[in-house]
């Protein structure tokens, strides 16, 4: 399944990536942030389904990601595999302290847009992406692969989008080279709908002079959940 399928469902996605909790423990609002310049490659990029496995610079499949590190906000989490469910929405991570990678799309370091999502809070307090809004352009993001290599990214921009007006093509559209999106909830919490009203998206690009992820044989994909 390519970025097109994700974009089609994730415009509702707010709820798929963001059914974070039905009772946030702390604040009933998460600060919205709009900083930095969006990568030029996202404007008008139409998402397309890949015709072959995602590959790195050497032309071989890139190893799937297994760990995410964001030093500025003290995030160091393993990555679970997430898929688009039968209703067209991207599943949310089962554990609020663990982020998840959209495993039906590009691996971080492959050409195209890789997507990692995480909860902002849970019934017991802050979750893995609680500090995501504190990131700023230039901050480092490291993704470790199953092959033991690390792909380095740099934050370029942050945007908060209302879930009812989520720009799926802009966020998930194909890019000429590797790109990364980190997504969590933001905005006011709607207690009737048991969901936040907005999503926070971090746009990241490969760090200058970053070495590409080493190629490795891809793991067999799990069957889509319903």
N, C-alpha and C positions, 0 to 999 in steps of 0.2 A: 504494500500500500504506500503510495507516494504522498508528497506534501499536499497535493490537490485534495485527497480524501480527508486529510487532517483539517485543511482549511475549511472544507465544506461543513464539517461538524463542529469545529472549534469556535465558529462564530457564536455558537451557543455556549461555547466552551468555557467560557466563564464558568458554567456550572460543572462541566466535566473536570476541568483542572482545579476547580475552586470550591467544591463542596467540602470546605475545610473542616467545619465544625458546626454543630447546631446550637452550641452554647459557648461562645468565646469566653475564656476565663478572665481576661483583663479588659482592655479597652474595647468599646463597641465601634471603633473606627480605626482604620489603618491609613496613615498619611499617604496622600497622593504625591507623586513626584514627576516632574517633567524637566529633565536636564540633558544637555548634550545634543549633538547633531546626529540624526539618523543616518546610517550607512547609505550612501548613494545607491548602492546596488539593490536596495529593497523597493525603491520606487518603481511601480509598474511591472515588477517581476511577476510573471504568471506562474503559479505553482503547476508543476507537471509531474506525472508519475514516472519514476525511473524505469528504464528498460533493461537495466543490468544491476548487479549488486554495487553498492557504493564503494568507491575505491579511493585510495590515497594517491600521492604523487607518483608512486612506483607502478600504479595501475592494478595493484592487488587489493582485495578487501581490507579495510581498516578494522583493527580489533575493536570490539565493543567497549564502551566505557564502563568502569567499575567503581570509580571514586571521583568525587568533586571536592576541590579545595578552593576557598575564597578567603585569603588571609585577612583582608580588611575587616571582615565581620566574623572571623573565627569559625567559619564553616569548614568542617571536614567530615564528609558523609559518604557512605557507600551509595551506590545507585541501583535502584530496582528497575526492572523492565516494565514499561507501561505500553498499552495498546489502545487503539480506538475501539470502543465497545459497540455493541449492536445498535445503540441509539445514535451513533455518530459522534459521541463525545469521548474525549481522551480520559481514560481512567485516572483517578487521583491516587497517589501513593497510599498504601494501607497503613504505613507507620508515619505519624506526623514528624518524626525526627529523622526520616530518611527521604532524600529526594529521588525522583524517578526520571528515567530517560525514555523518550518516545522511540521504542525499539523497532518500529516499522519504518522509521525514517532514517536519514543519514546519521552516521556516527560522528561525534565531534572530531573535526579534523578532515572529514570527507567533504568534497564539494557539495554545497547545498546547506540548508538550514537545519541544524540539530536543535532539538527541543528538550529542555530539562525543566521539570516542574516540582514544586514543593509547597507544603502547607505553611501558612504564616503563623497559625496558632492552633491550639487544640483545647479540649475541655480542661486540661491541666495547666496550660500556660503557653509561652512562646514555643513555636515549632522551628523546623530547620531553616526556613527562609524568613524568620521574623525580622532579621536585620537587612533584608535585601534593599529596602528603600534608602539605606545609608550609603550604598555604593555610588561612586562618582566616576566620570570618564577618566580613563587611565588606570583604574584599579585592575589588579590581576585576578584571573580565574584560571585554575589548572584542572585539567581532566586527565585522570590516569586510566590507561587502557588495560584490557585483560592481558596484553602482551608485555606489560610492565613499563611501557613508555608513557610520557606525559605530554599532552598537547596544551600549549599555553595560549590563553586568550586575553584580550584587553577590553574592558568596558568602554563602549562608545556612547551609549545614551540610555536613559530610562524614560519610559512613558507609562502613564496610567490611562487605561481605557475603560469606559463604561461597558459592562458586559452586553448590554443591548445594542451597542454600536461598536462592536469589536472589529478592527480592521484586519480580518484574517489574511488577506492577500499581502498586506504590508508586513505583517508579523511572520507569516509562514511561507511566503513566496520564495521560489528558488533564487539562489544567488550564484554568481559566476564562480566564486571560490567558497571555502569553508566559512561558516558563520554559526553563531550560537545564540539561542534565546533562553533566558531563565524567566520563569513565570510563577507568580504567586497571586494572592488576593490583595486587594486594597480597597480604599473607600469606606463608606458606611456599611455597617452590618444590618441586614434586613432580617429582623427576628421572625417575621411572618413567613418569609421564604427560606429561612435558615441558611442564608448565604450572604457573602459580601457582594456589593453592587458593582465592583470594578476589579480589573486585573492589573497588576503591575508587571511590565515587561522590561527586562534588561537586554539590550542589544549589545552583543560582543563580537569582536573580530579577532583573527589570529594576531598574537603579539608580534611586534616587529622582530624580524630575524628568528622567529620561532621555527624550530624544525618540525616537519610534518610527522604525524603519528606513524609509527612503524606498521607495515602491513602484517596481517595475520589472518588465518582462516576464520570466517565468521561462525558464530554459534548457530545452531539450528533454531529458527524462530519458533516461539510457542504459538499455539493455536489462539486465534482471537477470542477474547472473552465476550460474553453477552450480557 
